[in-house]
Amino acid sequence: MKNMQSTALAIVRCYSLFKKSRGMRLLGGISCAVLCSSLIGCLPTVAETVEINGKSYPTGFYGDCYLMDDLPLSGLEYELDEITYRALQHPEFDLWYNGSDSVMYCADDQQYLYYCSVGVTIKDQTEPTIYDISGKVDTQKFKELLEFGEGNEYIPFAYGKNSEQEQKTVTMPLPDDRQRLIFYRESKDGCFCSYRGSHFYVVDGQLFLTYQYQPKEWIATPVPETLSNYFCEFVKDFDEINKETATNEGKSTKS
């Protein structure tokens, strides 16, 4: 039972991430209700690895990332245990898709590039500066920071969780959006990207996670000391962190 519960949580997690992208079109218009029903009913049949034409294909290679763009079907299909697997077209990766359970399989694990977006978003009429931090950031700490962000964010209508979370928050003046930090990773094939909804700011040497923006105040959660110290030191050389009047005009990528 415990394994089934873990599998259920993993599938729901993958689905929640997958639906954030345009890759949802691959589901062919299947409604959320039908999909969830299908997932629950097919839990025991979702395989972590499948053998297709004598080759092994694991799933879960995308971790906490979601599909960034549509991948067209190649037309090849493979039937296994009453499940139809459909091959996807990609110039570098060998991908198969199980539409019944919203699961993708790949012949090889993906490799990732790591980024930090500094500054405001395009909706604020100014794009952020993107720093390529691949090979420089501690990937384990990066993972822990992203997990902290998603695990401590505000969730509409989750009153119990939000009430518990609010006990950890502090209220401060609204931060300067030009110093907003968003950490994320992308697969090198350009297909997958991690969640970008966690907004961080450095205030007086402490890293904070945004919980809520209010009209005249900012509610935030302090990041644990070890992670906070590491990332405050890591980003201190970023131009926008050191310049109170950074303009962020135009989009640039820095390494």
C-alpha positions as YAML, in Angstrom:
chain: A
units: angstrom
residues:
- id: 1
  name: MET
  ca: [0.00, 0.00, 0.00]
- id: 2
  name: LYS
  ca: [2.82, 2.37, 0.85]
- id: 3
  name: ASN
  ca: [4.41, 1.77, -2.57]
- id: 4
  name: MET
  ca: [1.08, 2.45, -4.29]
- id: 5
  name: GLN
  ca: [0.67, 5.68, -2.35]
- id: 6
  name: SER
  ca: [4.18, 6.76, -3.33]
- id: 7
  name: THR
  ca: [3.45, 5.90, -6.93]
- id: 8
  name: ALA
  ca: [0.20, 7.86, -6.79]
- id: 9
  name: LEU
  ca: [1.91, 10.92, -5.40]
- id: 10
  name: ALA
  ca: [4.65, 10.68, -8.01]
- id: 11
  name: ILE
  ca: [2.15, 10.45, -10.85]
- id: 12
  name: VAL
  ca: [0.01, 13.30, -9.58]
- id: 13
  name: ARG
  ca: [3.19, 15.36, -9.14]
- id: 14
  name: CYS
  ca: [4.30, 14.62, -12.71]
- id: 15
  name: TYR
  ca: [0.84, 15.47, -14.00]
- id: 16
  name: SER
  ca: [0.69, 18.76, -12.09]
- id: 17
  name: LEU
  ca: [4.02, 19.78, -13.56]
- id: 18
  name: PHE
  ca: [3.17, 18.49, -17.02]
- id: 19
  name: LYS
  ca: [-0.07, 20.47, -17.20]
- id: 20
  name: LYS
  ca: [1.86, 23.75, -16.73]
- id: 21
  name: SER
  ca: [3.32, 23.41, -20.21]
- id: 22
  name: ARG
  ca: [2.07, 23.45, -23.73]
- id: 23
  name: GLY
  ca: [2.94, 19.75, -23.78]
- id: 24
  name: MET
  ca: [-0.52, 19.23, -22.33]
- id: 25
  name: ARG
  ca: [-1.70, 19.22, -25.93]
- id: 26
  name: LEU
  ca: [-0.13, 15.78, -26.28]
- id: 27
  name: LEU
  ca: [-2.97, 14.47, -24.17]
- id: 28
  name: GLY
  ca: [-5.31, 15.13, -27.05]
- id: 29
  name: GLY
  ca: [-7.80, 17.19, -25.07]
- id: 30
  name: ILE
  ca: [-8.38, 14.63, -22.31]
- id: 31
  name: SER
  ca: [-10.09, 16.40, -19.46]
- id: 32
  name: CYS
  ca: [-8.54, 16.70, -16.02]
- id: 33
  name: ALA
  ca: [-11.29, 14.63, -14.48]
- id: 34
  name: VAL
  ca: [-10.90, 11.81, -16.98]
- id: 35
  name: LEU
  ca: [-7.13, 11.87, -16.69]
- id: 36
  name: CYS
  ca: [-7.15, 11.74, -12.90]
- id: 37
  name: SER
  ca: [-9.63, 8.89, -13.00]
- id: 38
  name: SER
  ca: [-7.40, 7.10, -15.47]
- id: 39
  name: LEU
  ca: [-4.34, 7.62, -13.30]
- id: 40
  name: ILE
  ca: [-6.03, 6.29, -10.18]
- id: 41
  name: GLY
  ca: [-7.41, 3.29, -11.99]
- id: 42
  name: CYS
  ca: [-4.09, 2.43, -13.65]
- id: 43
  name: LEU
  ca: [-1.69, 2.90, -10.74]
- id: 44
  name: PRO
  ca: [-0.48, -0.71, -10.67]
- id: 45
  name: THR
  ca: [0.23, -0.67, -14.47]
- id: 46
  name: VAL
  ca: [2.50, 2.40, -14.57]
- id: 47
  name: ALA
  ca: [5.99, 1.04, -15.14]
- id: 48
  name: GLU
  ca: [9.15, 2.80, -14.07]
- id: 49
  name: THR
  ca: [10.96, 1.19, -17.00]
- id: 50
  name: VAL
  ca: [9.63, -0.34, -20.21]
- id: 51
  name: GLU
  ca: [11.31, -2.53, -22.79]
- id: 52
  name: ILE
  ca: [10.56, -1.42, -26.35]
- id: 53
  name: ASN
  ca: [12.09, -3.33, -29.23]
- id: 54
  name: GLY
  ca: [14.68, -4.80, -26.88]
- id: 55
  name: LYS
  ca: [15.75, -1.40, -25.51]
- id: 56
  name: SER
  ca: [15.22, -0.16, -21.94]
- id: 57
  name: TYR
  ca: [13.41, 3.15, -21.37]
- id: 58
  name: PRO
  ca: [13.17, 4.59, -17.81]
- id: 59
  name: THR
  ca: [10.68, 7.26, -16.76]
- id: 60
  name: GLY
  ca: [11.09, 9.97, -14.14]
- id: 61
  name: PHE
  ca: [14.21, 11.28, -15.90]
- id: 62
  name: TYR
  ca: [12.69, 14.77, -15.87]
- id: 63
  name: GLY
  ca: [12.44, 14.92, -12.06]
- id: 64
  name: ASP
  ca: [10.68, 18.14, -11.07]
- id: 65
  name: CYS
  ca: [10.73, 19.57, -14.62]
- id: 66
  name: TYR
  ca: [7.90, 19.94, -17.09]
- id: 67
  name: LEU
  ca: [7.75, 19.83, -20.88]
- id: 68
  name: MET
  ca: [8.44, 23.27, -22.39]
- id: 69
  name: ASP
  ca: [7.20, 22.68, -25.94]
- id: 70
  name: ASP
  ca: [5.17, 20.24, -27.97]
- id: 71
  name: LEU
  ca: [7.01, 17.27, -29.41]
- id: 72
  name: PRO
  ca: [5.36, 15.82, -32.52]
- id: 73
  name: LEU
  ca: [4.51, 12.14, -32.75]
- id: 74
  name: SER
  ca: [6.69, 10.17, -35.13]
- id: 75
  name: GLY
  ca: [3.90, 7.75, -36.04]
- id: 76
  name: LEU
  ca: [5.61, 4.72, -34.48]
- id: 77
  name: GLU
  ca: [3.59, 2.83, -31.87]
- id: 78
  name: TYR
  ca: [4.36, -0.08, -29.57]
- id: 79
  name: GLU
  ca: [1.82, -2.18, -27.65]
- id: 80
  name: LEU
  ca: [2.82, -3.57, -24.28]
- id: 81
  name: ASP
  ca: [0.49, -4.95, -21.59]
- id: 82
  name: GLU
  ca: [-2.51, -3.36, -23.31]
- id: 83
  name: ILE
  ca: [-0.82, 0.07, -23.25]
- id: 84
  name: THR
  ca: [0.08, 1.95, -26.42]
- id: 85
  name: TYR
  ca: [3.43, 3.74, -26.36]
- id: 86
  name: ARG
  ca: [3.96, 6.39, -29.04]
- id: 87
  name: ALA
  ca: [7.36, 7.56, -30.23]
- id: 88
  name: LEU
  ca: [8.07, 11.31, -30.18]
- id: 89
  name: GLN
  ca: [10.20, 13.15, -32.69]
- id: 90
  name: HIS
  ca: [13.39, 14.69, -31.31]
- id: 91
  name: PRO
  ca: [16.78, 15.15, -33.06]
- id: 92
  name: GLU
  ca: [18.86, 13.99, -30.09]
- id: 93
  name: PHE
  ca: [16.73, 11.95, -27.68]
- id: 94
  name: ASP
  ca: [14.87, 8.68, -28.02]
- id: 95
  name: LEU
  ca: [11.49, 9.41, -26.38]
- id: 96
  name: TRP
  ca: [8.27, 7.40, -26.00]
- id: 97
  name: TYR
  ca: [5.01, 8.58, -24.51]
- id: 98
  name: ASN
  ca: [2.32, 6.68, -22.61]
- id: 99
  name: GLY
  ca: [-0.74, 8.90, -23.10]
- id: 100
  name: SER
  ca: [-2.98, 6.75, -20.92]
- id: 101
  name: ASP
  ca: [-1.01, 7.62, -17.79]
- id: 102
  name: SER
  ca: [0.70, 10.88, -18.86]
- id: 103
  name: VAL
  ca: [4.16, 9.33, -18.53]
- id: 104
  name: MET
  ca: [7.18, 9.87, -20.77]
- id: 105
  name: TYR
  ca: [10.09, 7.48, -21.22]
- id: 106
  name: CYS
  ca: [13.59, 8.22, -22.46]
- id: 107
  name: ALA
  ca: [16.48, 5.99, -23.46]
- id: 108
  name: ASP
  ca: [19.00, 8.13, -21.56]
- id: 109
  name: ASP
  ca: [18.86, 10.54, -18.62]
- id: 110
  name: GLN
  ca: [18.71, 14.24, -19.43]
- id: 111
  name: GLN
  ca: [21.45, 16.68, -18.49]
- id: 112
  name: TYR
  ca: [20.65, 20.15, -17.24]
- id: 113
  name: LEU
  ca: [21.75, 23.75, -17.44]
- id: 114
  name: TYR
  ca: [21.27, 25.91, -14.34]
- id: 115
  name: TYR
  ca: [20.14, 29.53, -14.35]
- id: 116
  name: CYS
  ca: [19.31, 32.44, -12.10]
- id: 117
  name: SER
  ca: [16.97, 35.15, -13.37]
- id: 118
  name: VAL
  ca: [17.58, 38.52, -11.73]
- id: 119
  name: GLY
  ca: [15.12, 41.38, -11.99]
- id: 120
  name: VAL
  ca: [11.57, 42.07, -13.04]
- id: 121
  name: THR
  ca: [9.50, 40.09, -15.52]
- id: 122
  name: ILE
  ca: [8.32, 41.02, -18.98]
- id: 123
  name: LYS
  ca: [4.84, 41.88, -17.69]
- id: 124
  name: ASP
  ca: [6.53, 44.74, -15.83]
- id: 125
  name: GLN
  ca: [7.79, 45.95, -19.21]
- id: 126
  name: THR
  ca: [11.37, 45.05, -18.36]
- id: 127
  name: GLU
  ca: [12.92, 41.65, -18.85]
- id: 128
  name: PRO
  ca: [15.26, 40.11, -16.28]
- id: 129
  name: THR
  ca: [18.96, 39.44, -16.63]
- id: 130
  name: ILE
  ca: [19.64, 35.72, -16.97]
- id: 131
  name: TYR
  ca: [22.82, 34.29, -15.44]
- id: 132
  name: ASP
  ca: [24.08, 30.88, -16.56]
- id: 133
  name: ILE
  ca: [25.33, 29.33, -13.33]
- id: 134
  name: SER
  ca: [25.93, 25.82, -14.72]
- id: 135
  name: GLY
  ca: [29.09, 24.27, -13.32]
- id: 136
  name: LYS
  ca: [29.30, 26.94, -10.62]
- id: 137
  name: VAL
  ca: [26.33, 26.31, -8.36]
- id: 138
  name: ASP
  ca: [26.19, 23.38, -5.95]
- id: 139
  name: THR
  ca: [23.48, 21.28, -7.63]
- id: 140
  name: GLN
  ca: [22.43, 19.60, -4.38]
- id: 141
  name: LYS
  ca: [21.92, 22.96, -2.66]
- id: 142
  name: PHE
  ca: [20.16, 24.19, -5.81]
- id: 143
  name: LYS
  ca: [17.77, 21.26, -5.57]
- id: 144
  name: GLU
  ca: [17.19, 21.90, -1.86]
- id: 145
  name: LEU
  ca: [16.42, 25.56, -2.52]
- id: 146
  name: LEU
  ca: [13.86, 24.73, -5.22]
- id: 147
  name: GLU
  ca: [12.25, 22.14, -2.93]
- id: 148
  name: PHE
  ca: [12.11, 24.71, -0.13]
- id: 149
  name: GLY
  ca: [10.47, 27.19, -2.49]
- id: 150
  name: GLU
  ca: [7.73, 24.83, -3.65]
- id: 151
  name: GLY
  ca: [7.21, 23.39, -0.19]
- id: 152
  name: ASN
  ca: [6.68, 26.78, 1.46]
- id: 153
  name: GLU
  ca: [4.69, 28.74, -1.09]
- id: 154
  name: TYR
  ca: [1.19, 30.13, -0.65]
- id: 155
  name: ILE
  ca: [-1.46, 27.71, -1.90]
- id: 156
  name: PRO
  ca: [-4.95, 29.15, -2.51]
- id: 157
  name: PHE
  ca: [-7.67, 27.53, -0.38]
- id: 158
  name: ALA
  ca: [-5.18, 25.34, 1.53]
- id: 159
  name: TYR
  ca: [-6.18, 26.98, 4.79]
- id: 160
  name: GLY
  ca: [-4.60, 24.48, 7.15]
- id: 161
  name: LYS
  ca: [-1.25, 24.43, 5.40]
- id: 162
  name: ASN
  ca: [-1.25, 28.18, 4.88]
- id: 163
  name: SER
  ca: [-2.03, 28.87, 8.53]
- id: 164
  name: GLU
  ca: [0.89, 26.68, 9.58]
- id: 165
  name: GLN
  ca: [3.15, 28.30, 7.01]
- id: 166
  name: GLU
  ca: [2.21, 31.84, 8.01]
- id: 167
  name: GLN
  ca: [3.65, 31.22, 11.47]
- id: 168
  name: LYS
  ca: [7.09, 31.09, 9.84]
- id: 169
  name: THR
  ca: [6.72, 34.31, 7.85]
- id: 170
  name: VAL
  ca: [7.75, 37.87, 8.48]
- id: 171
  name: THR
  ca: [6.22, 41.09, 7.13]
- id: 172
  name: MET
  ca: [8.43, 43.74, 5.56]
- id: 173
  name: PRO
  ca: [8.21, 46.68, 3.14]
- id: 174
  name: LEU
  ca: [7.72, 45.74, -0.51]
- id: 175
  name: PRO
  ca: [11.06, 44.68, -2.04]
- id: 176
  name: ASP
  ca: [12.67, 46.15, -5.13]
- id: 177
  name: ASP
  ca: [11.55, 43.86, -7.96]
- id: 178
  name: ARG
  ca: [14.74, 44.66, -9.82]
- id: 179
  name: GLN
  ca: [16.49, 42.38, -7.33]
- id: 180
  name: ARG
  ca: [14.08, 39.44, -7.61]
- id: 181
  name: LEU
  ca: [15.88, 36.07, -7.88]
- id: 182
  name: ILE
  ca: [14.35, 33.08, -9.66]
- id: 183
  name: PHE
  ca: [16.40, 29.89, -9.81]
- id: 184
  name: TYR
  ca: [15.56, 27.22, -12.39]
- id: 185
  name: ARG
  ca: [17.09, 24.56, -14.59]
- id: 186
  name: GLU
  ca: [16.53, 23.47, -18.19]
- id: 187
  name: SER
  ca: [17.44, 20.22, -19.91]
- id: 188
  name: LYS
  ca: [20.16, 20.63, -22.52]
- id: 189
  name: ASP
  ca: [17.82, 19.37, -25.22]
- id: 190
  name: GLY
  ca: [15.62, 22.43, -24.56]
- id: 191
  name: CYS
  ca: [12.52, 20.36, -23.81]
- id: 192
  name: PHE
  ca: [12.21, 20.53, -20.02]
- id: 193
  name: CYS
  ca: [12.28, 23.30, -17.44]
- id: 194
  name: SER
  ca: [11.81, 23.38, -13.69]
- id: 195
  name: TYR
  ca: [9.22, 25.42, -11.78]
- id: 196
  name: ARG
  ca: [9.86, 29.20, -11.83]
- id: 197
  name: GLY
  ca: [7.24, 30.37, -9.36]
- id: 198
  name: SER
  ca: [9.51, 30.81, -6.33]
- id: 199
  name: HIS
  ca: [10.65, 34.43, -5.90]
- id: 200
  name: PHE
  ca: [13.65, 35.05, -3.66]
- id: 201
  name: TYR
  ca: [15.20, 38.28, -2.39]
- id: 202
  name: VAL
  ca: [18.31, 39.05, -0.36]
- id: 203
  name: VAL
  ca: [17.57, 41.44, 2.51]
- id: 204
  name: ASP
  ca: [20.30, 42.40, 4.97]
- id: 205
  name: GLY
  ca: [22.33, 39.27, 4.27]
- id: 206
  name: GLN
  ca: [19.37, 36.90, 4.58]
- id: 207
  name: LEU
  ca: [17.66, 35.11, 1.71]
- id: 208
  name: PHE
  ca: [13.85, 35.26, 1.80]
- id: 209
  name: LEU
  ca: [11.19, 33.38, -0.14]
- id: 210
  name: THR
  ca: [8.14, 35.38, -1.16]
- id: 211
  name: TYR
  ca: [4.97, 34.10, 0.46]
- id: 212
  name: GLN
  ca: [2.60, 36.89, -0.60]
- id: 213
  name: TYR
  ca: [2.77, 40.33, -2.14]
- id: 214
  name: GLN
  ca: [0.35, 42.75, -0.52]
- id: 215
  name: PRO
  ca: [-0.48, 46.29, -1.76]
- id: 216
  name: LYS
  ca: [1.77, 47.94, 0.83]
- id: 217
  name: GLU
  ca: [3.76, 45.10, 2.34]
- id: 218
  name: TRP
  ca: [5.60, 41.90, 1.60]
- id: 219
  name: ILE
  ca: [5.15, 38.62, 3.46]
- id: 220
  name: ALA
  ca: [8.16, 36.34, 3.20]
- id: 221
  name: THR
  ca: [9.68, 33.20, 4.70]
- id: 222
  name: PRO
  ca: [13.36, 33.14, 5.76]
- id: 223
  name: VAL
  ca: [15.36, 30.48, 3.95]
- id: 224
  name: PRO
  ca: [17.20, 28.09, 6.33]
- id: 225
  name: GLU
  ca: [20.54, 29.46, 7.44]
- id: 226
  name: THR
  ca: [22.83, 27.06, 5.58]
- id: 227
  name: LEU
  ca: [21.05, 27.57, 2.24]
- id: 228
  name: SER
  ca: [20.66, 31.29, 2.85]
- id: 229
  name: ASN
  ca: [24.36, 31.78, 3.57]
- id: 230
  name: TYR
  ca: [25.38, 29.79, 0.51]
- id: 231
  name: PHE
  ca: [23.15, 31.60, -1.98]
- id: 232
  name: CYS
  ca: [23.72, 35.05, -0.51]
- id: 233
  name: GLU
  ca: [27.43, 34.50, -1.04]
- id: 234
  name: PHE
  ca: [26.81, 32.99, -4.48]
- id: 235
  name: VAL
  ca: [24.79, 35.89, -5.87]
- id: 236
  name: LYS
  ca: [26.73, 38.74, -4.29]
- id: 237
  name: ASP
  ca: [28.66, 39.35, -7.50]
- id: 238
  name: PHE
  ca: [25.54, 39.68, -9.63]
- id: 239
  name: ASP
  ca: [25.32, 43.26, -10.88]
- id: 240
  name: GLU
  ca: [21.69, 43.77, -9.89]
- id: 241
  name: ILE
  ca: [22.28, 42.65, -6.30]
- id: 242
  name: ASN
  ca: [25.05, 45.20, -5.78]
- id: 243
  name: LYS
  ca: [23.51, 48.12, -7.64]
- id: 244
  name: GLU
  ca: [20.53, 49.86, -6.07]
- id: 245
  name: THR
  ca: [19.72, 51.57, -9.36]
- id: 246
  name: ALA
  ca: [20.08, 48.63, -11.75]
- id: 247
  name: THR
  ca: [18.02, 49.17, -14.89]
- id: 248
  name: ASN
  ca: [17.97, 45.64, -16.40]
- id: 249
  name: GLU
  ca: [17.29, 47.20, -19.81]
- id: 250
  name: GLY
  ca: [17.00, 44.45, -22.38]
- id: 251
  name: LYS
  ca: [17.55, 40.75, -21.83]
- id: 252
  name: SER
  ca: [21.07, 39.46, -21.45]
- id: 253
  name: THR
  ca: [22.62, 36.15, -20.49]
- id: 254
  name: LYS
  ca: [25.73, 36.21, -18.36]
- id: 255
  name: SER
  ca: [28.00, 33.45, -17.19]
...
